[in-house]
Amino acid sequence: MEHYYQPEVECAPREQIRAWQSERLVRQVRNVWENVPHYRRKMEEKGVTPDDIKSVDDLYKLPFVTKADLRETYPCGMMARPLTDCVRVHATSGTTGKRVMGFYTQHDMDLWEDCVARAITAAGGTSADICQVAYGYGMFTGGLGFDGGSRKVGCLTVPISSGNTDRQITFLRDLGTTLLCCTPSYAAYLGESMKEMGLTPDQIPLKRGIFGAEAWSEEMRRDIEETLGIKAYDIYGLTELSGPGVAYECSEQSGLHINEDHFIAEIIDPDTGEVLPDGSKGELVFTALTREAFPLLRYRTRDICQLKYEACACGRTFIKMCKPMGRSDDMLIIRGVNVFPSQVETVLLNHGYPANYQILVDRVRNTDTLDIKVEMTPEMFTDNLGEITRRQKELTEGLRAMLGLTAKVTLVAPKSIARSEGKAVRVIDKRKL
């Protein structure tokens, strides 16, 4: 039987959801116009005033917000409330340029935790669960987002944070943890570590896991489920919009339900900015309807995605987004071909290799090179050069069929590629582009 955290919202009629969105959009546009000078300037440049926005149908008239806007106004220039009204700040890891900050009033915190609680409940979580939060705490939104959401559901929350795998496994076994929340690459690593300890899935107390913050394939999902003996659920979010819980999977696992009472999703052409017809593949854009401190309208996520509008058997009426298929900004263009790391992962998992690999891109004499290091498991490890050459050729052919170009594949010894306890570093691009 399907469980809901807020059934009156999650299963509301579509007309009601649309009415909420229109009412909240009109209010939010007025809010940013009056309280965010940078956003008001962007609206004036586009010739738009709050009076032009009367419903969701007028959303397309508003300007986009990008990461460039957030960097330009760093740290507080996109805020619609004074710092004295805020109770929390989070930030991205800042791997490129300035960190992206996100500020929260207490109201923002409550709504965010509700969104995470919906995701936990949709994954079958209840107050009877022991929830081990192995996302990083601190400035990253994962740890504290799940901490608050799991406590709203009534779980016994284990705020263990990321890393220290031996300690993770000890707590997991001693407490009888039933729900694991972390990145998929770390879930795979935990499963691998427990397998090495001789633990079989029926000796691991876990029943379910909610994994997000990085891209992962269906093949990786099946691998994690098999190793840990669980059902694995996906969750989506961004620091800029609140954190995890913008969208989440239900028991059907045919896409992620978007919390539409808080966020409006659009799909645009990443090159022209034009809104695409329903069902099209393009760049995902979000508008935060209820965020008080840091309200972003038409924020370009750079995630390539599709939206699904058909009714879901779970009973929720929120539309769904598919798993992001890659990103319009970190998508690799190699010798004129678009390459997403998830495509490489699919080929490797289909050939029985674990999801631990590294893609190295370089440019030699004006030609792009694509090298992929793939880690062998202890079971498949061999020092037979002929056998290794055969396997590398097999993977090269599989990748050529998937990507349409040739990669140099190197099989490496077990555990020779650095493990990730946070986000996995899958791609090293050495080109000076």
Disulfide bonds with the S-S distance in Angstrom:
none
